[in-house]
């Protein structure tokens, strides 16, 4: 989806701000604290290294291996574990760290033989030959090759023309094998285990926890979902590219969630299927039926018309931190939605209306053309009944729809001034801002808000780009 945002820089002043410790910074510090645990253990066991180069390389190796194991819970959907409950942020870091790990592990053998290379070409060739031919290093060589291949597959998955389910199976299986080989290597050849066998207990414990998490997510959790199966109440096409899906629990037990959250949906009929897709919830309260607005953008969403009422649905969730909780003390709220990003915004608005919130609430809703604007009647009703709520629609190709001449429709793209106009003057730093839409839009909007003097703690967003 093309971005729907441009920035009108002349309308925005950039104040000078000091360092700000955000929630994401706190999460990063917590992850770093966990990542350095092997190095701390090495120091407690009295392990010493000869030379600065060896000491630094050993510390980096320990850090990289620990970060590798942290990759499993980062993508593990552990909503009840505070450190890993921010799924959107966790997946983003999982992707980013995966690239860095791939680069480091690819260079790992080069770092090992580098001192020999600096001595002479003969020493280098002997070291390389011993690595390639040594049976003790076979697991390391296989893991090294597999790591390079699987990281490249992850980076370029969109170009591989693979179904998401196929790629996901290969991704999980491949890295489970890599984790096994890497753990065998580090516990049999690694200098830390050779120095003190107790050090190996840490690696096998981390390996066991990682494999247990995989078993839980792909075996135990699907089995438990059978007893909490849902069924399709209705499936309706509401625009030429959007569907409304409604599901209900077969056991009459409502899904407990907060407005703004999302779930993974599995409509294959098989609870163990990897065909799961994240969708934001449109409804705001747990009343037995859960509604979704889904835009047809890919293979799965383009085939939603094949779904039938009463068809079995399995869900995993709810997840997400883009709720109203962080904005309870804000002076006002601005919601910015692009395309299908209107779904969680409508959920938040419905809850705000139910709570009879008296604060100024503004919605900027952008789309390519008016035919893709959904729930306009619902938004109009909310604007009529809520105490201080206004909607501003932004349509790129409005000239194709001359019948829409309402004053709340702007032709073009969202401008920086549009955001300025939603906020009570002088209160920019006291408002809460919610963003949902394509990744380029969120990036541009965050930059714009920062120029307005808005802190990261005031900006709440999720991209659902899993």
FENMO-V123810 format. One record per pair of residues at least 24 apart in sequence whose C-alpha atoms are under 10 Angstrom apart, sorted by the first residue. I is the first residue (numbers start at 1). J is the second residue. If there is no record, write none. Layout:
# FENMO-V123810
i=I j=J
i=I j=J
This chain:
# FENMO-V123810
i=1 j=297
i=1 j=338
i=1 j=339
i=1 j=340
i=1 j=368
i=1 j=437
i=1 j=438
i=1 j=439
i=1 j=440
i=1 j=441
i=2 j=338
i=2 j=339
i=2 j=367
i=2 j=368
i=2 j=438
i=2 j=439
i=2 j=440
i=2 j=441
i=3 j=338
i=3 j=339
i=3 j=366
i=3 j=367
i=3 j=368
i=3 j=413
i=3 j=414
i=3 j=437
i=3 j=438
i=3 j=439
i=3 j=440
i=3 j=441
i=3 j=442
i=3 j=443
i=3 j=444
i=4 j=337
i=4 j=338
i=4 j=339
i=4 j=365
i=4 j=366
i=4 j=367
i=4 j=368
i=4 j=394
i=4 j=395
i=4 j=396
i=4 j=412
i=4 j=413
i=4 j=414
i=4 j=415
i=4 j=437
i=4 j=438
i=4 j=440
i=4 j=441
i=4 j=442
i=4 j=444
i=5 j=338
i=5 j=366
i=5 j=394
i=5 j=412
i=5 j=413
i=5 j=414
i=5 j=415
i=5 j=416
i=5 j=438
i=5 j=440
i=5 j=441
i=5 j=442
i=5 j=443
i=5 j=444
i=5 j=445
i=5 j=448
i=6 j=412
i=6 j=413
i=6 j=414
i=6 j=415
i=6 j=416
i=6 j=441
i=6 j=444
i=6 j=445
i=6 j=448
i=7 j=413
i=7 j=414
i=7 j=415
i=7 j=416
i=7 j=417
i=7 j=418
i=7 j=419
i=7 j=444
i=7 j=445
i=7 j=447
i=7 j=448
i=8 j=414
i=8 j=415
i=8 j=416
i=8 j=417
i=8 j=418
i=8 j=448
i=9 j=415
i=9 j=416
i=9 j=417
i=9 j=448
i=9 j=451
i=10 j=416
i=10 j=417
i=11 j=415
i=11 j=416
i=11 j=417
i=11 j=418
i=11 j=420
i=11 j=451
i=11 j=452
i=12 j=416
i=12 j=417
i=12 j=420
i=12 j=448
i=12 j=449
i=12 j=450
i=12 j=451
i=12 j=452
i=12 j=453
i=13 j=448
i=13 j=450
i=13 j=451
i=13 j=452
i=13 j=453
i=14 j=448
i=14 j=449
i=14 j=450
i=14 j=451
i=14 j=452
i=14 j=453
i=14 j=454
i=15 j=450
i=15 j=451
i=15 j=452
i=15 j=453
i=15 j=454
i=16 j=451
i=16 j=453
i=17 j=450
i=17 j=453
i=17 j=454
i=17 j=455
i=20 j=455
i=20 j=456
i=20 j=457
i=21 j=455
i=21 j=456
i=21 j=457
i=22 j=455
i=22 j=456
i=22 j=457
i=22 j=458
i=23 j=456
i=23 j=457
i=24 j=86
i=24 j=89
i=24 j=90
i=24 j=456
i=24 j=457
i=26 j=83
i=27 j=82
i=27 j=83
i=27 j=84
i=27 j=86
i=27 j=89
i=27 j=90
i=28 j=83
i=28 j=93
i=30 j=83
i=31 j=67
i=31 j=70
i=31 j=74
i=31 j=83
i=31 j=84
i=32 j=63
i=32 j=66
i=32 j=67
i=34 j=63
i=34 j=66
i=34 j=67
i=34 j=70
i=35 j=62
i=35 j=63
i=35 j=64
i=35 j=65
i=35 j=66
i=35 j=67
i=35 j=68
i=35 j=69
i=35 j=70
i=36 j=60
i=36 j=62
i=36 j=63
i=36 j=64
i=36 j=66
i=36 j=67
i=37 j=62
i=37 j=63
i=37 j=66
i=37 j=202
i=38 j=62
i=38 j=63
i=38 j=65
i=38 j=66
i=38 j=192
i=38 j=199
i=38 j=202
i=38 j=203
i=39 j=63
i=39 j=66
i=41 j=199
i=41 j=202
i=42 j=192
i=42 j=195
i=42 j=196
i=42 j=199
i=45 j=192
i=45 j=195
i=45 j=196
i=45 j=198
i=45 j=199
i=46 j=195
i=46 j=196
i=47 j=191
i=47 j=192
i=47 j=195
i=47 j=196
i=48 j=192
i=48 j=195
i=49 j=191
i=53 j=111
i=53 j=115
i=54 j=111
i=54 j=112
i=54 j=115
i=57 j=108
i=57 j=111
i=57 j=112
i=58 j=190
i=58 j=191
i=58 j=192
i=60 j=104
i=61 j=104
i=61 j=105
i=61 j=108
i=61 j=186
i=61 j=190
i=62 j=186
i=62 j=192
i=64 j=97
i=64 j=100
i=64 j=101
i=64 j=102
i=64 j=104
i=64 j=105
i=65 j=101
i=65 j=105
i=65 j=179
i=65 j=182
i=65 j=183
i=65 j=186
i=65 j=203
i=66 j=202
i=66 j=203
i=66 j=206
i=67 j=94
i=67 j=97
i=67 j=98
i=67 j=101
i=68 j=94
i=68 j=97
i=68 j=98
i=68 j=101
i=68 j=102
i=68 j=175
i=68 j=179
i=68 j=182
i=69 j=179
i=69 j=203
i=69 j=206
i=69 j=207
i=69 j=209
i=69 j=210
i=70 j=94
i=70 j=97
i=70 j=206
i=70 j=210
i=71 j=95
i=71 j=97
i=71 j=98
i=71 j=101
i=71 j=210
i=72 j=172
i=72 j=175
i=72 j=176
i=72 j=207
i=72 j=209
i=72 j=210
i=72 j=211
i=72 j=213
i=72 j=214
i=73 j=209
i=73 j=210
i=73 j=213
i=73 j=214
i=75 j=466
i=76 j=210
i=76 j=213
i=76 j=214
i=76 j=216
i=76 j=217
i=77 j=213
i=77 j=217
i=77 j=316
i=77 j=317
i=77 j=319
i=78 j=213
i=78 j=217
i=78 j=319
i=79 j=317
i=79 j=318
i=79 j=319
i=79 j=320
i=80 j=319
i=85 j=319
i=85 j=320
i=85 j=321
i=86 j=319
i=86 j=320
i=86 j=321
i=86 j=322
i=86 j=462
i=87 j=319
i=87 j=320
i=87 j=321
i=87 j=462
i=87 j=464
i=87 j=466
i=88 j=319
i=88 j=320
i=88 j=321
i=88 j=322
i=88 j=461
i=88 j=462
i=88 j=463
i=88 j=464
i=88 j=465
i=88 j=466
i=89 j=320
i=89 j=321
i=89 j=461
i=89 j=462
i=89 j=463
i=89 j=464
i=91 j=464
i=91 j=465
i=91 j=466
i=92 j=463
i=92 j=464
i=92 j=465
i=92 j=466
i=95 j=151
i=95 j=154
i=95 j=155
i=95 j=466
i=96 j=155
i=98 j=151
i=98 j=152
i=98 j=154
i=98 j=155
i=99 j=148
i=99 j=151
i=99 j=152
i=99 j=154
i=99 j=155
i=100 j=151
i=101 j=147
i=101 j=148
i=101 j=151
i=102 j=144
i=102 j=147
i=102 j=148
i=102 j=149
i=102 j=150
i=102 j=151
i=102 j=152
i=103 j=147
i=103 j=148
i=103 j=151
i=105 j=143
i=105 j=144
i=105 j=145
i=105 j=147
i=105 j=148
i=106 j=144
i=106 j=145
i=106 j=147
i=106 j=148
i=107 j=144
i=108 j=144
i=109 j=140
i=109 j=141
i=109 j=144
i=136 j=185
i=136 j=188
i=136 j=189
i=137 j=184
i=137 j=185
i=137 j=188
i=137 j=189
i=138 j=181
i=138 j=185
i=139 j=178
i=139 j=180
i=139 j=181
i=139 j=182
i=139 j=183
i=139 j=184
i=139 j=185
i=139 j=186
i=140 j=178
i=140 j=181
i=140 j=182
i=140 j=183
i=140 j=184
i=140 j=185
i=140 j=186
i=140 j=189
i=141 j=181
i=141 j=182
i=141 j=185
i=142 j=177
i=142 j=178
i=142 j=181
i=142 j=182
i=143 j=174
i=143 j=175
i=143 j=177
i=143 j=178
i=143 j=179
i=143 j=180
i=143 j=181
i=143 j=182
i=143 j=183
i=143 j=184
i=143 j=185
i=144 j=178
i=144 j=181
i=144 j=182
i=145 j=178
i=146 j=174
i=146 j=175
i=146 j=177
i=146 j=178
i=146 j=181
i=147 j=174
i=147 j=175
i=147 j=177
i=147 j=178
i=147 j=179
i=147 j=182
i=149 j=174
i=150 j=174
i=150 j=175
i=150 j=178
i=151 j=175
i=163 j=275
i=163 j=299
i=163 j=300
i=164 j=274
i=164 j=275
i=164 j=276
i=164 j=277
i=164 j=299
i=164 j=300
i=165 j=273
i=165 j=274
i=165 j=275
i=165 j=276
i=165 j=277
i=166 j=274
i=166 j=275
i=167 j=274
i=168 j=274
i=168 j=275
i=169 j=274
i=172 j=214
i=172 j=218
i=173 j=214
i=176 j=207
i=176 j=210
i=176 j=211
i=176 j=214
i=179 j=206
i=179 j=207
i=179 j=210
i=179 j=211
i=180 j=204
i=180 j=207
i=180 j=208
i=180 j=211
i=182 j=207
i=183 j=207
i=217 j=272
i=217 j=316
i=218 j=271
i=218 j=272
i=218 j=273
i=218 j=274
i=219 j=271
i=219 j=272
i=220 j=272
i=221 j=271
i=221 j=272
i=221 j=316
i=222 j=270
i=222 j=271
i=222 j=272
i=222 j=273
i=222 j=314
i=222 j=315
i=222 j=316
i=223 j=271
i=223 j=272
i=224 j=271
i=225 j=271
i=225 j=272
i=225 j=313
i=225 j=314
i=225 j=315
i=225 j=316
i=226 j=270
i=226 j=271
i=226 j=272
i=226 j=312
i=226 j=313
i=226 j=314
i=226 j=315
i=227 j=251
i=227 j=314
i=228 j=252
i=228 j=253
i=228 j=254
i=228 j=255
i=228 j=313
i=228 j=314
i=228 j=315
i=228 j=316
i=229 j=269
i=229 j=271
i=229 j=312
i=229 j=313
i=229 j=314
i=229 j=315
i=230 j=254
i=230 j=255
i=230 j=265
i=230 j=266
i=230 j=267
i=230 j=289
i=230 j=290
i=230 j=310
i=230 j=311
i=230 j=312
i=230 j=313
i=230 j=314
i=230 j=315
i=231 j=267
i=231 j=289
i=231 j=308
i=231 j=309
i=231 j=310
i=231 j=311
i=231 j=312
i=231 j=313
i=231 j=314
i=232 j=267
i=232 j=289
i=232 j=290
i=232 j=307
i=232 j=308
i=232 j=309
i=232 j=310
i=232 j=311
i=232 j=312
i=232 j=313
i=233 j=289
i=233 j=290
i=233 j=291
i=233 j=308
i=233 j=309
i=233 j=310
i=233 j=311
i=234 j=291
i=234 j=307
i=234 j=308
i=234 j=309
i=234 j=310
i=234 j=311
i=235 j=291
i=235 j=292
i=235 j=293
i=235 j=304
i=235 j=305
i=235 j=306
i=235 j=307
i=235 j=308
i=235 j=309
i=236 j=293
i=236 j=304
i=236 j=305
i=236 j=307
i=237 j=293
i=237 j=294
i=237 j=295
i=237 j=304
i=237 j=305
i=238 j=293
i=238 j=294
i=238 j=295
i=238 j=371
i=238 j=372
i=238 j=373
i=238 j=374
i=238 j=375
i=239 j=295
i=239 j=371
i=239 j=372
i=239 j=373
i=239 j=374
i=240 j=295
i=240 j=296
i=240 j=371
i=240 j=372
i=241 j=294
i=241 j=295
i=241 j=296
i=241 j=297
i=241 j=301
i=241 j=302
i=241 j=371
i=241 j=372
i=242 j=293
i=242 j=294
i=242 j=295
i=242 j=296
i=242 j=297
i=242 j=301
i=242 j=302
i=242 j=304
i=242 j=340
i=242 j=372
i=242 j=373
i=242 j=374
i=243 j=292
i=243 j=293
i=243 j=294
i=243 j=295
i=243 j=296
i=243 j=301
i=243 j=302
i=243 j=304
i=243 j=305
i=243 j=374
i=244 j=282
i=244 j=291
i=244 j=292
i=244 j=293
i=244 j=294
i=244 j=295
i=244 j=304
i=244 j=374
i=245 j=281
i=245 j=282
i=245 j=290
i=245 j=291
i=245 j=292
i=245 j=293
i=245 j=294
i=245 j=304
i=245 j=307
i=245 j=309
i=246 j=281
i=246 j=282
i=246 j=283
i=246 j=289
i=246 j=290
i=246 j=291
i=246 j=292
i=246 j=293
i=246 j=309
i=247 j=288
i=247 j=289
i=247 j=290
i=247 j=291
i=247 j=292
i=247 j=309
i=247 j=310
i=247 j=311
i=247 j=312
i=247 j=313
i=247 j=314
i=248 j=287
i=248 j=288
i=248 j=289
i=248 j=290
i=248 j=291
i=248 j=310
i=248 j=312
i=248 j=313
i=249 j=288
i=249 j=289
i=249 j=290
i=249 j=312
i=249 j=313
i=249 j=314
i=250 j=288
i=250 j=310
i=250 j=312
i=250 j=313
i=251 j=288
i=252 j=287
i=252 j=288
i=252 j=289
i=253 j=286
i=253 j=287
i=253 j=288
i=253 j=289
i=254 j=285
i=254 j=286
i=254 j=287
i=254 j=288
i=254 j=289
i=254 j=290
i=255 j=285
i=255 j=286
i=255 j=287
i=255 j=288
i=255 j=289
i=255 j=290
i=255 j=315
i=255 j=317
i=255 j=318
i=256 j=285
i=256 j=286
i=256 j=287
i=256 j=288
i=256 j=317
i=256 j=318
i=257 j=281
i=257 j=283
i=257 j=284
i=257 j=285
i=257 j=286
i=257 j=290
i=257 j=317
i=257 j=318
i=257 j=319
i=257 j=320
i=257 j=323
i=258 j=283
i=258 j=284
i=258 j=285
i=258 j=286
i=258 j=318
i=258 j=319
i=258 j=320
i=258 j=321
i=258 j=322
i=258 j=323
i=258 j=324
i=258 j=325
i=258 j=347
i=258 j=348
i=258 j=351
i=259 j=283
i=259 j=284
i=259 j=285
i=259 j=286
i=259 j=320
i=259 j=321
i=259 j=322
i=259 j=323
i=259 j=324
i=259 j=325
i=259 j=344
i=259 j=345
i=259 j=346
i=259 j=347
i=259 j=348
i=259 j=349
i=259 j=350
i=259 j=351
i=259 j=352
i=260 j=284
i=260 j=318
i=260 j=319
i=260 j=320
i=260 j=321
i=260 j=322
i=260 j=323
i=260 j=324
i=260 j=343
i=260 j=344
i=260 j=345
i=260 j=346
i=260 j=347
i=260 j=348
i=260 j=349
i=260 j=351
i=260 j=434
i=260 j=461
i=260 j=462
i=261 j=317
i=261 j=318
i=261 j=319
i=261 j=320
i=261 j=321
i=261 j=322
i=261 j=323
i=261 j=343
i=261 j=344
i=261 j=347
i=261 j=348
i=261 j=462
i=262 j=292
i=262 j=316
i=262 j=317
i=262 j=318
i=262 j=319
i=262 j=320
i=262 j=321
i=262 j=322
i=262 j=343
i=262 j=344
i=262 j=462
i=262 j=464
i=263 j=292
i=263 j=315
i=263 j=316
i=263 j=317
i=263 j=318
i=263 j=319
i=263 j=320
i=264 j=314
i=264 j=315
i=264 j=316
i=264 j=317
i=264 j=318
i=264 j=319
i=265 j=313
i=265 j=314
i=265 j=315
i=265 j=316
i=265 j=317
i=266 j=312
i=266 j=313
i=266 j=314
i=266 j=315
i=266 j=316
i=267 j=304
i=267 j=307
i=267 j=311
i=267 j=312
i=267 j=313
i=267 j=314
i=267 j=315
i=268 j=307
i=268 j=311
i=268 j=312
i=268 j=313
i=268 j=314
i=269 j=311
i=269 j=312
i=269 j=313
i=269 j=314
i=270 j=312
i=270 j=313
i=270 j=314
i=271 j=312
i=271 j=313
i=271 j=314
i=271 j=315
i=272 j=314
i=273 j=314
i=275 j=300
i=276 j=300
i=276 j=314
i=276 j=315
i=276 j=316
i=277 j=301
i=277 j=315
i=277 j=316
i=277 j=464
i=277 j=466
i=278 j=315
i=278 j=316
i=278 j=317
i=278 j=318
i=278 j=319
i=278 j=464
i=278 j=465
i=278 j=466
i=279 j=340
i=279 j=343
i=279 j=344
i=279 j=464
i=280 j=318
i=280 j=319
i=280 j=320
i=280 j=340
i=280 j=341
i=280 j=342
i=280 j=343
i=280 j=344
i=280 j=345
i=280 j=347
i=280 j=462
i=280 j=464
i=281 j=318
i=281 j=343
i=281 j=344
i=281 j=345
i=281 j=346
i=281 j=347
i=281 j=348
i=282 j=342
i=282 j=343
i=282 j=344
i=282 j=345
i=282 j=346
i=282 j=347
i=282 j=348
i=282 j=349
i=282 j=350
i=283 j=343
i=283 j=344
i=283 j=345
i=283 j=346
i=283 j=347
i=283 j=348
i=283 j=349
i=283 j=350
i=283 j=351
i=284 j=344
i=284 j=345
i=284 j=346
i=284 j=347
i=284 j=348
i=284 j=349
i=284 j=350
i=284 j=351
i=284 j=352
i=284 j=354
i=285 j=347
i=285 j=350
i=285 j=351
i=285 j=354
i=291 j=343
i=291 j=347
i=292 j=343
i=292 j=344
i=292 j=347
i=293 j=340
i=293 j=341
i=293 j=342
i=293 j=343
i=293 j=344
i=293 j=374
i=293 j=375
i=294 j=340
i=294 j=341
i=294 j=343
i=295 j=339
i=295 j=340
i=295 j=341
i=295 j=372
i=296 j=340
i=297 j=340
i=320 j=461
i=320 j=462
i=320 j=464
i=321 j=460
i=321 j=461
i=321 j=462
i=322 j=348
i=322 j=434
i=322 j=435
i=322 j=436
i=322 j=459
i=322 j=460
i=322 j=461
i=322 j=462
i=323 j=347
i=323 j=348
i=323 j=434
i=323 j=460
i=323 j=461
i=324 j=348
i=324 j=349
i=324 j=351
i=324 j=352
i=324 j=432
i=324 j=434
i=324 j=460
i=326 j=432
i=326 j=457
i=326 j=458
i=326 j=459
i=326 j=460
i=327 j=430
i=327 j=431
i=327 j=432
i=327 j=433
i=327 j=434
i=327 j=457
i=327 j=458
i=327 j=459
i=327 j=460
i=328 j=432
i=329 j=430
i=329 j=431
i=329 j=432
i=330 j=359
i=330 j=427
i=330 j=429
i=330 j=430
i=330 j=431
i=330 j=432
i=330 j=433
i=330 j=458
i=331 j=358
i=331 j=359
i=331 j=360
i=331 j=361
i=331 j=423
i=331 j=424
i=331 j=427
i=331 j=428
i=331 j=429
i=331 j=430
i=331 j=431
i=331 j=432
i=332 j=357
i=332 j=358
i=332 j=359
i=332 j=360
i=332 j=361
i=332 j=362
i=332 j=388
i=332 j=422
i=332 j=423
i=332 j=424
i=332 j=427
i=332 j=428
i=332 j=430
i=332 j=431
i=332 j=432
i=332 j=433
i=333 j=359
i=333 j=360
i=333 j=361
i=333 j=362
i=333 j=363
i=333 j=389
i=333 j=422
i=333 j=423
i=333 j=430
i=333 j=431
i=333 j=432
i=333 j=433
i=333 j=434
i=333 j=458
i=334 j=360
i=334 j=361
i=334 j=362
i=334 j=363
i=334 j=364
i=334 j=389
i=334 j=390
i=334 j=419
i=334 j=422
i=334 j=423
i=334 j=431
i=334 j=432
i=334 j=433
i=334 j=434
i=334 j=435
i=334 j=459
i=335 j=361
i=335 j=362
i=335 j=363
i=335 j=364
i=335 j=365
i=335 j=391
i=335 j=419
i=335 j=422
i=335 j=432
i=335 j=433
i=335 j=434
i=335 j=435
i=335 j=436
i=335 j=460
i=335 j=461
i=336 j=362
i=336 j=363
i=336 j=364
i=336 j=365
i=336 j=366
i=336 j=392
i=336 j=414
i=336 j=419
i=336 j=433
i=336 j=434
i=336 j=435
i=336 j=436
i=336 j=437
i=336 j=441
i=336 j=442
i=336 j=445
i=336 j=461
i=337 j=363
i=337 j=364
i=337 j=365
i=337 j=366
i=337 j=367
i=337 j=393
i=337 j=434
i=337 j=435
i=337 j=436
i=337 j=437
i=337 j=438
i=337 j=441
i=337 j=442
i=338 j=364
i=338 j=365
i=338 j=366
i=338 j=367
i=338 j=368
i=338 j=373
i=338 j=394
i=338 j=414
i=338 j=435
i=338 j=436
i=338 j=437
i=338 j=438
i=338 j=439
i=338 j=441
i=338 j=442
i=339 j=365
i=339 j=366
i=339 j=367
i=339 j=368
i=339 j=369
i=339 j=372
i=339 j=373
i=339 j=374
i=339 j=436
i=339 j=437
i=339 j=438
i=340 j=365
i=340 j=366
i=340 j=367
i=340 j=372
i=340 j=373
i=340 j=374
i=340 j=436
i=340 j=437
i=340 j=438
i=341 j=365
i=341 j=366
i=341 j=367
i=341 j=435
i=341 j=436
i=341 j=437
i=341 j=438
i=341 j=462
i=341 j=463
i=341 j=464
i=342 j=366
i=342 j=367
i=342 j=373
i=342 j=374
i=342 j=375
i=342 j=435
i=342 j=436
i=342 j=437
i=343 j=374
i=343 j=375
i=343 j=436
i=343 j=437
i=344 j=434
i=344 j=435
i=344 j=436
i=344 j=462
i=345 j=434
i=345 j=435
i=345 j=436
i=346 j=375
i=346 j=378
i=346 j=379
i=346 j=382
i=348 j=434
i=349 j=379
i=349 j=382
i=349 j=383
i=349 j=386
i=349 j=389
i=350 j=378
i=350 j=379
i=350 j=382
i=350 j=386
i=352 j=382
i=352 j=386
i=352 j=389
i=353 j=382
i=353 j=383
i=353 j=385
i=353 j=386
i=353 j=387
i=353 j=389
i=354 j=386
i=355 j=386
i=356 j=385
i=356 j=386
i=356 j=387
i=356 j=388
i=357 j=386
i=357 j=387
i=357 j=388
i=357 j=389
i=358 j=386
i=358 j=387
i=358 j=388
i=358 j=389
i=359 j=386
i=359 j=387
i=359 j=388
i=359 j=389
i=360 j=386
i=360 j=387
i=360 j=388
i=360 j=389
i=360 j=390
i=360 j=422
i=360 j=423
i=360 j=424
i=360 j=431
i=361 j=386
i=361 j=387
i=361 j=388
i=361 j=389
i=361 j=390
i=361 j=391
i=361 j=422
i=361 j=423
i=361 j=431
i=361 j=432
i=362 j=388
i=362 j=389
i=362 j=390
i=362 j=391
i=362 j=392
i=362 j=419
i=362 j=421
i=362 j=422
i=362 j=423
i=362 j=433
i=363 j=389
i=363 j=390
i=363 j=391
i=363 j=392
i=363 j=393
i=363 j=419
i=363 j=422
i=363 j=434
i=364 j=390
i=364 j=391
i=364 j=392
i=364 j=393
i=364 j=394
i=364 j=408
i=364 j=409
i=364 j=414
i=364 j=418
i=364 j=419
i=364 j=422
i=364 j=435
i=365 j=391
i=365 j=392
i=365 j=393
i=365 j=394
i=365 j=395
i=365 j=409
i=365 j=414
i=365 j=436
i=365 j=437
i=366 j=392
i=366 j=393
i=366 j=394
i=366 j=395
i=366 j=396
i=366 j=409
i=366 j=410
i=366 j=411
i=366 j=412
i=366 j=413
i=366 j=414
i=366 j=437
i=367 j=393
i=367 j=394
i=367 j=395
i=367 j=396
i=367 j=397
i=367 j=398
i=367 j=412
i=367 j=413
i=367 j=414
i=368 j=394
i=368 j=395
i=368 j=396
i=368 j=397
i=368 j=398
i=368 j=412
i=368 j=413
i=369 j=394
i=369 j=395
i=369 j=396
i=369 j=397
i=369 j=398
i=369 j=399
i=369 j=400
i=369 j=401
i=369 j=411
i=369 j=412
i=370 j=394
i=370 j=395
i=370 j=396
i=370 j=397
i=370 j=398
i=370 j=399
i=370 j=400
i=370 j=401
i=370 j=404
i=370 j=409
i=371 j=395
i=371 j=398
i=371 j=400
i=371 j=401
i=390 j=422
i=391 j=422
i=392 j=418
i=392 j=422
i=394 j=418
i=414 j=441
i=414 j=445
i=415 j=445
i=415 j=448
i=416 j=444
i=416 j=445
i=416 j=447
i=416 j=448
i=416 j=449
i=416 j=451
i=416 j=452
i=417 j=448
i=419 j=445
i=419 j=448
i=419 j=449
i=419 j=452
i=420 j=448
i=420 j=449
i=420 j=452
i=427 j=454
i=428 j=452
i=428 j=453
i=428 j=454
i=428 j=455
i=428 j=458
i=429 j=453
i=429 j=454
i=429 j=455
i=429 j=458
i=430 j=454
i=430 j=455
i=430 j=458
i=431 j=455
i=431 j=458
i=431 j=459
i=432 j=456
i=432 j=457
i=432 j=458
i=432 j=459
i=432 j=460
i=433 j=457
i=433 j=458
i=433 j=459
i=433 j=460
i=433 j=461
i=434 j=458
i=434 j=459
i=434 j=460
i=434 j=461
i=434 j=462
i=435 j=459
i=435 j=460
i=435 j=461
i=435 j=462
i=435 j=463
i=436 j=460
i=436 j=461
i=436 j=462
i=436 j=463
i=436 j=464
i=437 j=461
i=437 j=462
i=437 j=463
i=437 j=464
i=438 j=462
i=438 j=463
i=438 j=464
i=438 j=465
i=439 j=463
i=439 j=464
i=439 j=465
